[in-house]
Amino acid sequence: MSKLKLGPLEDDLPVKITVDLPAAVHRDLADYAKALAAETGGKVAEPVKLIAPMLARFMATDRGFARGRKRAD
């Protein structure tokens, strides 16, 4: 398997939100959690723990978002 975009998950003070996901997306998150654990040598995280770091990674690498954010400042 190629190197995953997420690294080890950090513990951080969470903000609680509720999100409804399609079952297929939840299954994919569970599979990703298993692959991440195998790659990092950690334990398998709950799929919900992947959502925040995935969103953060997505926003950090979205050039359009970064440009728009700079213009807003």
mmJSON file of the N, C-alpha and C atoms, coordinates in Angstrom:
{"data_MODEL":{"atom_site":{
"group_PDB":["ATOM","ATOM","ATOM","ATOM","ATOM","ATOM","ATOM","ATOM","ATOM","ATOM","ATOM","ATOM","ATOM","ATOM","ATOM","ATOM","ATOM","ATOM","ATOM","ATOM","ATOM","ATOM","ATOM","ATOM","ATOM","ATOM","ATOM","ATOM","ATOM","ATOM","ATOM","ATOM","ATOM","ATOM","ATOM","ATOM","ATOM","ATOM","ATOM","ATOM","ATOM","ATOM","ATOM","ATOM","ATOM","ATOM","ATOM","ATOM","ATOM","ATOM","ATOM","ATOM","ATOM","ATOM","ATOM","ATOM","ATOM","ATOM","ATOM","ATOM","ATOM","ATOM","ATOM","ATOM","ATOM","ATOM","ATOM","ATOM","ATOM","ATOM","ATOM","ATOM","ATOM","ATOM","ATOM","ATOM","ATOM","ATOM","ATOM","ATOM","ATOM","ATOM","ATOM","ATOM","ATOM","ATOM","ATOM","ATOM","ATOM","ATOM","ATOM","ATOM","ATOM","ATOM","ATOM","ATOM","ATOM","ATOM","ATOM","ATOM","ATOM","ATOM","ATOM","ATOM","ATOM","ATOM","ATOM","ATOM","ATOM","ATOM","ATOM","ATOM","ATOM","ATOM","ATOM","ATOM","ATOM","ATOM","ATOM","ATOM","ATOM","ATOM","ATOM","ATOM","ATOM","ATOM","ATOM","ATOM","ATOM","ATOM","ATOM","ATOM","ATOM","ATOM","ATOM","ATOM","ATOM","ATOM","ATOM","ATOM","ATOM","ATOM","ATOM","ATOM","ATOM","ATOM","ATOM","ATOM","ATOM","ATOM","ATOM","ATOM","ATOM","ATOM","ATOM","ATOM","ATOM","ATOM","ATOM","ATOM","ATOM","ATOM","ATOM","ATOM","ATOM","ATOM","ATOM","ATOM","ATOM","ATOM","ATOM","ATOM","ATOM","ATOM","ATOM","ATOM","ATOM","ATOM","ATOM","ATOM","ATOM","ATOM","ATOM","ATOM","ATOM","ATOM","ATOM","ATOM","ATOM","ATOM","ATOM","ATOM","ATOM","ATOM","ATOM","ATOM","ATOM","ATOM","ATOM","ATOM","ATOM","ATOM","ATOM","ATOM","ATOM","ATOM","ATOM","ATOM","ATOM","ATOM","ATOM","ATOM","ATOM","ATOM","ATOM","ATOM","ATOM","ATOM","ATOM"],
"id":[1,2,3,4,5,6,7,8,9,10,11,12,13,14,15,16,17,18,19,20,21,22,23,24,25,26,27,28,29,30,31,32,33,34,35,36,37,38,39,40,41,42,43,44,45,46,47,48,49,50,51,52,53,54,55,56,57,58,59,60,61,62,63,64,65,66,67,68,69,70,71,72,73,74,75,76,77,78,79,80,81,82,83,84,85,86,87,88,89,90,91,92,93,94,95,96,97,98,99,100,101,102,103,104,105,106,107,108,109,110,111,112,113,114,115,116,117,118,119,120,121,122,123,124,125,126,127,128,129,130,131,132,133,134,135,136,137,138,139,140,141,142,143,144,145,146,147,148,149,150,151,152,153,154,155,156,157,158,159,160,161,162,163,164,165,166,167,168,169,170,171,172,173,174,175,176,177,178,179,180,181,182,183,184,185,186,187,188,189,190,191,192,193,194,195,196,197,198,199,200,201,202,203,204,205,206,207,208,209,210,211,212,213,214,215,216,217,218,219],
"type_symbol":["N","C","C","N","C","C","N","C","C","N","C","C","N","C","C","N","C","C","N","C","C","N","C","C","N","C","C","N","C","C","N","C","C","N","C","C","N","C","C","N","C","C","N","C","C","N","C","C","N","C","C","N","C","C","N","C","C","N","C","C","N","C","C","N","C","C","N","C","C","N","C","C","N","C","C","N","C","C","N","C","C","N","C","C","N","C","C","N","C","C","N","C","C","N","C","C","N","C","C","N","C","C","N","C","C","N","C","C","N","C","C","N","C","C","N","C","C","N","C","C","N","C","C","N","C","C","N","C","C","N","C","C","N","C","C","N","C","C","N","C","C","N","C","C","N","C","C","N","C","C","N","C","C","N","C","C","N","C","C","N","C","C","N","C","C","N","C","C","N","C","C","N","C","C","N","C","C","N","C","C","N","C","C","N","C","C","N","C","C","N","C","C","N","C","C","N","C","C","N","C","C","N","C","C","N","C","C","N","C","C","N","C","C","N","C","C","N","C","C"],
"label_atom_id":["N","CA","C","N","CA","C","N","CA","C","N","CA","C","N","CA","C","N","CA","C","N","CA","C","N","CA","C","N","CA","C","N","CA","C","N","CA","C","N","CA","C","N","CA","C","N","CA","C","N","CA","C","N","CA","C","N","CA","C","N","CA","C","N","CA","C","N","CA","C","N","CA","C","N","CA","C","N","CA","C","N","CA","C","N","CA","C","N","CA","C","N","CA","C","N","CA","C","N","CA","C","N","CA","C","N","CA","C","N","CA","C","N","CA","C","N","CA","C","N","CA","C","N","CA","C","N","CA","C","N","CA","C","N","CA","C","N","CA","C","N","CA","C","N","CA","C","N","CA","C","N","CA","C","N","CA","C","N","CA","C","N","CA","C","N","CA","C","N","CA","C","N","CA","C","N","CA","C","N","CA","C","N","CA","C","N","CA","C","N","CA","C","N","CA","C","N","CA","C","N","CA","C","N","CA","C","N","CA","C","N","CA","C","N","CA","C","N","CA","C","N","CA","C","N","CA","C","N","CA","C","N","CA","C","N","CA","C","N","CA","C","N","CA","C","N","CA","C","N","CA","C","N","CA","C"],
"label_alt_id":[null,null,null,null,null,null,null,null,null,null,null,null,null,null,null,null,null,null,null,null,null,null,null,null,null,null,null,null,null,null,null,null,null,null,null,null,null,null,null,null,null,null,null,null,null,null,null,null,null,null,null,null,null,null,null,null,null,null,null,null,null,null,null,null,null,null,null,null,null,null,null,null,null,null,null,null,null,null,null,null,null,null,null,null,null,null,null,null,null,null,null,null,null,null,null,null,null,null,null,null,null,null,null,null,null,null,null,null,null,null,null,null,null,null,null,null,null,null,null,null,null,null,null,null,null,null,null,null,null,null,null,null,null,null,null,null,null,null,null,null,null,null,null,null,null,null,null,null,null,null,null,null,null,null,null,null,null,null,null,null,null,null,null,null,null,null,null,null,null,null,null,null,null,null,null,null,null,null,null,null,null,null,null,null,null,null,null,null,null,null,null,null,null,null,null,null,null,null,null,null,null,null,null,null,null,null,null,null,null,null,null,null,null,null,null,null,null,null,null],
"label_comp_id":["MET","MET","MET","SER","SER","SER","LYS","LYS","LYS","LEU","LEU","LEU","LYS","LYS","LYS","LEU","LEU","LEU","GLY","GLY","GLY","PRO","PRO","PRO","LEU","LEU","LEU","GLU","GLU","GLU","ASP","ASP","ASP","ASP","ASP","ASP","LEU","LEU","LEU","PRO","PRO","PRO","VAL","VAL","VAL","LYS","LYS","LYS","ILE","ILE","ILE","THR","THR","THR","VAL","VAL","VAL","ASP","ASP","ASP","LEU","LEU","LEU","PRO","PRO","PRO","ALA","ALA","ALA","ALA","ALA","ALA","VAL","VAL","VAL","HIS","HIS","HIS","ARG","ARG","ARG","ASP","ASP","ASP","LEU","LEU","LEU","ALA","ALA","ALA","ASP","ASP","ASP","TYR","TYR","TYR","ALA","ALA","ALA","LYS","LYS","LYS","ALA","ALA","ALA","LEU","LEU","LEU","ALA","ALA","ALA","ALA","ALA","ALA","GLU","GLU","GLU","THR","THR","THR","GLY","GLY","GLY","GLY","GLY","GLY","LYS","LYS","LYS","VAL","VAL","VAL","ALA","ALA","ALA","GLU","GLU","GLU","PRO","PRO","PRO","VAL","VAL","VAL","LYS","LYS","LYS","LEU","LEU","LEU","ILE","ILE","ILE","ALA","ALA","ALA","PRO","PRO","PRO","MET","MET","MET","LEU","LEU","LEU","ALA","ALA","ALA","ARG","ARG","ARG","PHE","PHE","PHE","MET","MET","MET","ALA","ALA","ALA","THR","THR","THR","ASP","ASP","ASP","ARG","ARG","ARG","GLY","GLY","GLY","PHE","PHE","PHE","ALA","ALA","ALA","ARG","ARG","ARG","GLY","GLY","GLY","ARG","ARG","ARG","LYS","LYS","LYS","ARG","ARG","ARG","ALA","ALA","ALA","ASP","ASP","ASP"],
"label_asym_id":["A","A","A","A","A","A","A","A","A","A","A","A","A","A","A","A","A","A","A","A","A","A","A","A","A","A","A","A","A","A","A","A","A","A","A","A","A","A","A","A","A","A","A","A","A","A","A","A","A","A","A","A","A","A","A","A","A","A","A","A","A","A","A","A","A","A","A","A","A","A","A","A","A","A","A","A","A","A","A","A","A","A","A","A","A","A","A","A","A","A","A","A","A","A","A","A","A","A","A","A","A","A","A","A","A","A","A","A","A","A","A","A","A","A","A","A","A","A","A","A","A","A","A","A","A","A","A","A","A","A","A","A","A","A","A","A","A","A","A","A","A","A","A","A","A","A","A","A","A","A","A","A","A","A","A","A","A","A","A","A","A","A","A","A","A","A","A","A","A","A","A","A","A","A","A","A","A","A","A","A","A","A","A","A","A","A","A","A","A","A","A","A","A","A","A","A","A","A","A","A","A","A","A","A","A","A","A","A","A","A","A","A","A","A","A","A","A","A","A"],
"label_entity_id":["1","1","1","1","1","1","1","1","1","1","1","1","1","1","1","1","1","1","1","1","1","1","1","1","1","1","1","1","1","1","1","1","1","1","1","1","1","1","1","1","1","1","1","1","1","1","1","1","1","1","1","1","1","1","1","1","1","1","1","1","1","1","1","1","1","1","1","1","1","1","1","1","1","1","1","1","1","1","1","1","1","1","1","1","1","1","1","1","1","1","1","1","1","1","1","1","1","1","1","1","1","1","1","1","1","1","1","1","1","1","1","1","1","1","1","1","1","1","1","1","1","1","1","1","1","1","1","1","1","1","1","1","1","1","1","1","1","1","1","1","1","1","1","1","1","1","1","1","1","1","1","1","1","1","1","1","1","1","1","1","1","1","1","1","1","1","1","1","1","1","1","1","1","1","1","1","1","1","1","1","1","1","1","1","1","1","1","1","1","1","1","1","1","1","1","1","1","1","1","1","1","1","1","1","1","1","1","1","1","1","1","1","1","1","1","1","1","1","1"],
"label_seq_id":[1,1,1,2,2,2,3,3,3,4,4,4,5,5,5,6,6,6,7,7,7,8,8,8,9,9,9,10,10,10,11,11,11,12,12,12,13,13,13,14,14,14,15,15,15,16,16,16,17,17,17,18,18,18,19,19,19,20,20,20,21,21,21,22,22,22,23,23,23,24,24,24,25,25,25,26,26,26,27,27,27,28,28,28,29,29,29,30,30,30,31,31,31,32,32,32,33,33,33,34,34,34,35,35,35,36,36,36,37,37,37,38,38,38,39,39,39,40,40,40,41,41,41,42,42,42,43,43,43,44,44,44,45,45,45,46,46,46,47,47,47,48,48,48,49,49,49,50,50,50,51,51,51,52,52,52,53,53,53,54,54,54,55,55,55,56,56,56,57,57,57,58,58,58,59,59,59,60,60,60,61,61,61,62,62,62,63,63,63,64,64,64,65,65,65,66,66,66,67,67,67,68,68,68,69,69,69,70,70,70,71,71,71,72,72,72,73,73,73],
"pdbx_PDB_ins_code":[null,null,null,null,null,null,null,null,null,null,null,null,null,null,null,null,null,null,null,null,null,null,null,null,null,null,null,null,null,null,null,null,null,null,null,null,null,null,null,null,null,null,null,null,null,null,null,null,null,null,null,null,null,null,null,null,null,null,null,null,null,null,null,null,null,null,null,null,null,null,null,null,null,null,null,null,null,null,null,null,null,null,null,null,null,null,null,null,null,null,null,null,null,null,null,null,null,null,null,null,null,null,null,null,null,null,null,null,null,null,null,null,null,null,null,null,null,null,null,null,null,null,null,null,null,null,null,null,null,null,null,null,null,null,null,null,null,null,null,null,null,null,null,null,null,null,null,null,null,null,null,null,null,null,null,null,null,null,null,null,null,null,null,null,null,null,null,null,null,null,null,null,null,null,null,null,null,null,null,null,null,null,null,null,null,null,null,null,null,null,null,null,null,null,null,null,null,null,null,null,null,null,null,null,null,null,null,null,null,null,null,null,null,null,null,null,null,null,null],
"Cartn_x":[0.849,0.0,0.892,0.469,1.229,1.083,1.977,1.965,0.663,0.03,-1.231,-0.979,-1.963,-1.827,-1.887,-2.54,-2.617,-1.491,-0.968,0.013,-0.685,0.085,-0.533,-1.526,-2.594,-3.629,-3.227,-3.457,-3.127,-4.353,-4.103,-5.183,-5.339,-6.538,-6.802,-8.169,-8.399,-9.69,-10.735,-11.712,-12.67,-13.817,-14.42,-15.676,-16.688,-17.775,-18.745,-19.673,-19.783,-20.741,-21.382,-22.499,-23.176,-23.205,-22.791,-22.743,-23.353,-24.217,-24.745,-23.898,-23.368,-22.541,-23.232,-23.058,-23.536,-22.784,-23.451,-22.835,-21.541,-21.489,-20.285,-19.107,-19.361,-18.289,-17.798,-18.712,-18.31,-17.464,-17.854,-17.061,-15.67,-15.592,-14.291,-13.432,-14.048,-13.308,-12.77,-13.565,-13.121,-11.943,-12.03,-10.923,-9.677,-9.86,-8.733,-8.084,-8.893,-8.365,-7.484,-7.91,-7.112,-5.804,-5.858,-4.647,-3.699,-4.234,-3.412,-2.73,-3.457,-2.87,-1.75,-1.953,-0.927,0.312,0.112,1.23,2.002,1.294,1.943,2.319,1.832,2.116,1.282,0.257,-0.618,-1.817,-2.734,-3.96,-4.996,-5.977,-7.027,-7.927,-8.003,-8.83,-10.288,-11.176,-12.587,-12.696,-13.525,-13.648,-13.934,-14.708,-15.044,-13.795,-12.758,-11.525,-10.742,-11.065,-10.36,-10.922,-12.158,-12.835,-12.127,-11.813,-11.175,-9.803,-8.899,-7.61,-7.71,-8.682,-8.865,-9.343,-10.289,-10.762,-9.648,-8.871,-7.765,-6.736,-6.413,-5.443,-5.987,-7.259,-7.889,-7.8,-8.17,-8.153,-6.732,-5.783,-4.392,-3.77,-4.273,-3.688,-4.549,-5.64,-6.524,-6.039,-5.4,-4.809,-5.85,-6.996,-8.06,-8.537,-8.643,-9.043,-7.983,-6.714,-5.622,-5.599,-5.784,-5.806,-6.978,-8.143,-9.315,-9.151,-8.506,-8.279,-7.325,-6.279,-5.324,-5.996,-6.892,-7.593,-8.532,-9.085,-10.022,-9.326,-8.03,-7.276,-6.99],
"Cartn_y":[-1.174,0.0,1.234,2.285,3.524,4.254,5.215,5.984,6.762,6.665,7.352,8.825,9.675,11.111,11.468,10.665,10.947,10.249,10.913,10.308,9.877,9.638,9.256,10.315,9.883,10.8,11.422,12.73,13.44,13.527,13.528,13.792,15.296,15.782,17.209,17.393,18.552,18.837,18.966,18.08,18.076,19.072,19.415,20.163,19.192,18.979,17.967,18.492,17.735,17.998,16.667,16.735,15.531,15.559,14.448,14.343,13.005,13.023,11.785,11.423,10.205,9.733,8.577,8.486,7.291,6.057,4.934,3.704,3.378,3.626,3.332,4.187,5.435,6.305,5.799,5.368,4.816,3.566,2.707,1.496,1.875,2.871,3.322,3.9,4.642,5.172,4.037,3.014,1.864,1.171,0.993,0.386,1.263,2.586,3.505,3.416,3.333,3.223,1.979,0.884,-0.35,-0.173,0.447,0.676,1.621,2.645,3.604,2.922,2.082,1.35,0.434,-0.226,-1.115,-0.32,0.862,1.677,2.329,2.792,3.519,2.622,1.396,0.487,0.784,1.629,1.975,1.054,1.408,0.613,1.19,0.388,0.801,1.818,3.022,4.091,3.889,4.448,4.477,5.34,4.944,5.719,7.203,7.531,8.925,9.757,9.134,9.844,10.271,9.727,10.078,11.328,11.663,12.739,14.073,14.471,15.777,15.88,14.891,15.034,14.983,14.234,14.208,15.57,16.166,17.493,18.53,18.464,19.401,19.245,18.012,17.746,18.25,18.006,18.46,19.98,20.681,22.149,22.695,22.034,22.486,22.352,21.427,21.194,21.733,22.4,22.97,24.378,24.514,25.798,26.89,26.561,27.54,28.085,27.213,27.63,28.549,28.184,29.001,30.384,30.437,31.736,32.58,31.983,32.705,33.195,32.414,32.794,33.979,33.961,35.078,36.36,36.266,37.455,38.019,37.169,37.604,38.35,38.129,38.79,40.225],
"Cartn_z":[0.0,0.0,0.0,-0.69,-0.718,0.607,0.83,2.081,2.213,3.368,3.615,3.911,3.644,3.877,5.354,6.166,7.591,8.325,9.337,10.226,11.501,12.553,13.824,14.298,14.924,15.389,16.716,16.84,18.067,18.963,20.278,21.223,21.327,21.202,21.271,21.912,22.503,23.118,22.008,21.968,20.859,21.04,19.93,19.887,19.319,20.019,19.608,18.518,17.436,16.366,15.988,15.321,14.849,13.331,12.725,11.269,10.866,9.877,9.31,8.095,8.095,6.99,6.287,4.983,4.295,4.825,4.836,5.346,4.611,3.322,2.54,3.006,3.351,3.848,5.207,6.054,7.354,7.173,6.254,5.985,5.49,4.613,4.109,5.237,6.147,7.292,8.166,8.372,9.166,8.481,7.173,6.422,6.481,6.389,6.456,7.839,8.881,10.243,10.384,9.796,9.832,9.079,7.896,7.105,7.831,8.464,9.206,10.389,11.091,12.219,11.744,10.625,10.085,9.671,9.1,8.627,9.768,10.79,11.881,13.054,13.061,14.162,15.397,15.238,16.355,16.404,17.297,17.381,16.405,16.08,15.147,15.834,15.261,15.815,15.419,16.217,15.834,14.574,13.625,12.389,12.622,13.643,13.917,14.237,14.783,15.119,13.885,12.725,11.486,10.815,11.121,10.392,10.565,11.786,12.018,11.355,11.537,10.868,9.346,8.826,7.369,6.864,7.563,7.168,7.28,8.363,8.542,7.423,7.078,5.999,4.669,4.418,3.184,3.076,4.139,4.104,4.015,4.67,4.643,3.255,2.458,1.14,-0.002,0.316,-0.705,-1.048,-2.191,-2.588,-2.754,-3.3,-3.468,-2.128,-1.159,0.181,0.785,0.624,1.179,0.526,-0.792,-1.485,-1.001,-0.888,-0.421,1.008,1.813,3.209,3.303,2.45,2.441,1.992,1.008,0.517,1.572,2.412,3.437,4.571,4.741,5.835,5.552],
"occupancy":[1.0,1.0,1.0,1.0,1.0,1.0,1.0,1.0,1.0,1.0,1.0,1.0,1.0,1.0,1.0,1.0,1.0,1.0,1.0,1.0,1.0,1.0,1.0,1.0,1.0,1.0,1.0,1.0,1.0,1.0,1.0,1.0,1.0,1.0,1.0,1.0,1.0,1.0,1.0,1.0,1.0,1.0,1.0,1.0,1.0,1.0,1.0,1.0,1.0,1.0,1.0,1.0,1.0,1.0,1.0,1.0,1.0,1.0,1.0,1.0,1.0,1.0,1.0,1.0,1.0,1.0,1.0,1.0,1.0,1.0,1.0,1.0,1.0,1.0,1.0,1.0,1.0,1.0,1.0,1.0,1.0,1.0,1.0,1.0,1.0,1.0,1.0,1.0,1.0,1.0,1.0,1.0,1.0,1.0,1.0,1.0,1.0,1.0,1.0,1.0,1.0,1.0,1.0,1.0,1.0,1.0,1.0,1.0,1.0,1.0,1.0,1.0,1.0,1.0,1.0,1.0,1.0,1.0,1.0,1.0,1.0,1.0,1.0,1.0,1.0,1.0,1.0,1.0,1.0,1.0,1.0,1.0,1.0,1.0,1.0,1.0,1.0,1.0,1.0,1.0,1.0,1.0,1.0,1.0,1.0,1.0,1.0,1.0,1.0,1.0,1.0,1.0,1.0,1.0,1.0,1.0,1.0,1.0,1.0,1.0,1.0,1.0,1.0,1.0,1.0,1.0,1.0,1.0,1.0,1.0,1.0,1.0,1.0,1.0,1.0,1.0,1.0,1.0,1.0,1.0,1.0,1.0,1.0,1.0,1.0,1.0,1.0,1.0,1.0,1.0,1.0,1.0,1.0,1.0,1.0,1.0,1.0,1.0,1.0,1.0,1.0,1.0,1.0,1.0,1.0,1.0,1.0,1.0,1.0,1.0,1.0,1.0,1.0,1.0,1.0,1.0,1.0,1.0,1.0],
"B_iso_or_equiv":[0.0,0.0,0.0,0.0,0.0,0.0,0.0,0.0,0.0,0.0,0.0,0.0,0.0,0.0,0.0,0.0,0.0,0.0,0.0,0.0,0.0,0.0,0.0,0.0,0.0,0.0,0.0,0.0,0.0,0.0,0.0,0.0,0.0,0.0,0.0,0.0,0.0,0.0,0.0,0.0,0.0,0.0,0.0,0.0,0.0,0.0,0.0,0.0,0.0,0.0,0.0,0.0,0.0,0.0,0.0,0.0,0.0,0.0,0.0,0.0,0.0,0.0,0.0,0.0,0.0,0.0,0.0,0.0,0.0,0.0,0.0,0.0,0.0,0.0,0.0,0.0,0.0,0.0,0.0,0.0,0.0,0.0,0.0,0.0,0.0,0.0,0.0,0.0,0.0,0.0,0.0,0.0,0.0,0.0,0.0,0.0,0.0,0.0,0.0,0.0,0.0,0.0,0.0,0.0,0.0,0.0,0.0,0.0,0.0,0.0,0.0,0.0,0.0,0.0,0.0,0.0,0.0,0.0,0.0,0.0,0.0,0.0,0.0,0.0,0.0,0.0,0.0,0.0,0.0,0.0,0.0,0.0,0.0,0.0,0.0,0.0,0.0,0.0,0.0,0.0,0.0,0.0,0.0,0.0,0.0,0.0,0.0,0.0,0.0,0.0,0.0,0.0,0.0,0.0,0.0,0.0,0.0,0.0,0.0,0.0,0.0,0.0,0.0,0.0,0.0,0.0,0.0,0.0,0.0,0.0,0.0,0.0,0.0,0.0,0.0,0.0,0.0,0.0,0.0,0.0,0.0,0.0,0.0,0.0,0.0,0.0,0.0,0.0,0.0,0.0,0.0,0.0,0.0,0.0,0.0,0.0,0.0,0.0,0.0,0.0,0.0,0.0,0.0,0.0,0.0,0.0,0.0,0.0,0.0,0.0,0.0,0.0,0.0,0.0,0.0,0.0,0.0,0.0,0.0],
"pdbx_formal_charge":[null,null,null,null,null,null,null,null,null,null,null,null,null,null,null,null,null,null,null,null,null,null,null,null,null,null,null,null,null,null,null,null,null,null,null,null,null,null,null,null,null,null,null,null,null,null,null,null,null,null,null,null,null,null,null,null,null,null,null,null,null,null,null,null,null,null,null,null,null,null,null,null,null,null,null,null,null,null,null,null,null,null,null,null,null,null,null,null,null,null,null,null,null,null,null,null,null,null,null,null,null,null,null,null,null,null,null,null,null,null,null,null,null,null,null,null,null,null,null,null,null,null,null,null,null,null,null,null,null,null,null,null,null,null,null,null,null,null,null,null,null,null,null,null,null,null,null,null,null,null,null,null,null,null,null,null,null,null,null,null,null,null,null,null,null,null,null,null,null,null,null,null,null,null,null,null,null,null,null,null,null,null,null,null,null,null,null,null,null,null,null,null,null,null,null,null,null,null,null,null,null,null,null,null,null,null,null,null,null,null,null,null,null,null,null,null,null,null,null],
"auth_seq_id":[1,1,1,2,2,2,3,3,3,4,4,4,5,5,5,6,6,6,7,7,7,8,8,8,9,9,9,10,10,10,11,11,11,12,12,12,13,13,13,14,14,14,15,15,15,16,16,16,17,17,17,18,18,18,19,19,19,20,20,20,21,21,21,22,22,22,23,23,23,24,24,24,25,25,25,26,26,26,27,27,27,28,28,28,29,29,29,30,30,30,31,31,31,32,32,32,33,33,33,34,34,34,35,35,35,36,36,36,37,37,37,38,38,38,39,39,39,40,40,40,41,41,41,42,42,42,43,43,43,44,44,44,45,45,45,46,46,46,47,47,47,48,48,48,49,49,49,50,50,50,51,51,51,52,52,52,53,53,53,54,54,54,55,55,55,56,56,56,57,57,57,58,58,58,59,59,59,60,60,60,61,61,61,62,62,62,63,63,63,64,64,64,65,65,65,66,66,66,67,67,67,68,68,68,69,69,69,70,70,70,71,71,71,72,72,72,73,73,73],
"auth_comp_id":["MET","MET","MET","SER","SER","SER","LYS","LYS","LYS","LEU","LEU","LEU","LYS","LYS","LYS","LEU","LEU","LEU","GLY","GLY","GLY","PRO","PRO","PRO","LEU","LEU","LEU","GLU","GLU","GLU","ASP","ASP","ASP","ASP","ASP","ASP","LEU","LEU","LEU","PRO","PRO","PRO","VAL","VAL","VAL","LYS","LYS","LYS","ILE","ILE","ILE","THR","THR","THR","VAL","VAL","VAL","ASP","ASP","ASP","LEU","LEU","LEU","PRO","PRO","PRO","ALA","ALA","ALA","ALA","ALA","ALA","VAL","VAL","VAL","HIS","HIS","HIS","ARG","ARG","ARG","ASP","ASP","ASP","LEU","LEU","LEU","ALA","ALA","ALA","ASP","ASP","ASP","TYR","TYR","TYR","ALA","ALA","ALA","LYS","LYS","LYS","ALA","ALA","ALA","LEU","LEU","LEU","ALA","ALA","ALA","ALA","ALA","ALA","GLU","GLU","GLU","THR","THR","THR","GLY","GLY","GLY","GLY","GLY","GLY","LYS","LYS","LYS","VAL","VAL","VAL","ALA","ALA","ALA","GLU","GLU","GLU","PRO","PRO","PRO","VAL","VAL","VAL","LYS","LYS","LYS","LEU","LEU","LEU","ILE","ILE","ILE","ALA","ALA","ALA","PRO","PRO","PRO","MET","MET","MET","LEU","LEU","LEU","ALA","ALA","ALA","ARG","ARG","ARG","PHE","PHE","PHE","MET","MET","MET","ALA","ALA","ALA","THR","THR","THR","ASP","ASP","ASP","ARG","ARG","ARG","GLY","GLY","GLY","PHE","PHE","PHE","ALA","ALA","ALA","ARG","ARG","ARG","GLY","GLY","GLY","ARG","ARG","ARG","LYS","LYS","LYS","ARG","ARG","ARG","ALA","ALA","ALA","ASP","ASP","ASP"],
"auth_asym_id":["A","A","A","A","A","A","A","A","A","A","A","A","A","A","A","A","A","A","A","A","A","A","A","A","A","A","A","A","A","A","A","A","A","A","A","A","A","A","A","A","A","A","A","A","A","A","A","A","A","A","A","A","A","A","A","A","A","A","A","A","A","A","A","A","A","A","A","A","A","A","A","A","A","A","A","A","A","A","A","A","A","A","A","A","A","A","A","A","A","A","A","A","A","A","A","A","A","A","A","A","A","A","A","A","A","A","A","A","A","A","A","A","A","A","A","A","A","A","A","A","A","A","A","A","A","A","A","A","A","A","A","A","A","A","A","A","A","A","A","A","A","A","A","A","A","A","A","A","A","A","A","A","A","A","A","A","A","A","A","A","A","A","A","A","A","A","A","A","A","A","A","A","A","A","A","A","A","A","A","A","A","A","A","A","A","A","A","A","A","A","A","A","A","A","A","A","A","A","A","A","A","A","A","A","A","A","A","A","A","A","A","A","A","A","A","A","A","A","A"],
"auth_atom_id":["N","CA","C","N","CA","C","N","CA","C","N","CA","C","N","CA","C","N","CA","C","N","CA","C","N","CA","C","N","CA","C","N","CA","C","N","CA","C","N","CA","C","N","CA","C","N","CA","C","N","CA","C","N","CA","C","N","CA","C","N","CA","C","N","CA","C","N","CA","C","N","CA","C","N","CA","C","N","CA","C","N","CA","C","N","CA","C","N","CA","C","N","CA","C","N","CA","C","N","CA","C","N","CA","C","N","CA","C","N","CA","C","N","CA","C","N","CA","C","N","CA","C","N","CA","C","N","CA","C","N","CA","C","N","CA","C","N","CA","C","N","CA","C","N","CA","C","N","CA","C","N","CA","C","N","CA","C","N","CA","C","N","CA","C","N","CA","C","N","CA","C","N","CA","C","N","CA","C","N","CA","C","N","CA","C","N","CA","C","N","CA","C","N","CA","C","N","CA","C","N","CA","C","N","CA","C","N","CA","C","N","CA","C","N","CA","C","N","CA","C","N","CA","C","N","CA","C","N","CA","C","N","CA","C","N","CA","C","N","CA","C","N","CA","C","N","CA","C","N","CA","C","N","CA","C"],
"pdbx_PDB_model_num":[1,1,1,1,1,1,1,1,1,1,1,1,1,1,1,1,1,1,1,1,1,1,1,1,1,1,1,1,1,1,1,1,1,1,1,1,1,1,1,1,1,1,1,1,1,1,1,1,1,1,1,1,1,1,1,1,1,1,1,1,1,1,1,1,1,1,1,1,1,1,1,1,1,1,1,1,1,1,1,1,1,1,1,1,1,1,1,1,1,1,1,1,1,1,1,1,1,1,1,1,1,1,1,1,1,1,1,1,1,1,1,1,1,1,1,1,1,1,1,1,1,1,1,1,1,1,1,1,1,1,1,1,1,1,1,1,1,1,1,1,1,1,1,1,1,1,1,1,1,1,1,1,1,1,1,1,1,1,1,1,1,1,1,1,1,1,1,1,1,1,1,1,1,1,1,1,1,1,1,1,1,1,1,1,1,1,1,1,1,1,1,1,1,1,1,1,1,1,1,1,1,1,1,1,1,1,1,1,1,1,1,1,1,1,1,1,1,1,1]
}}}
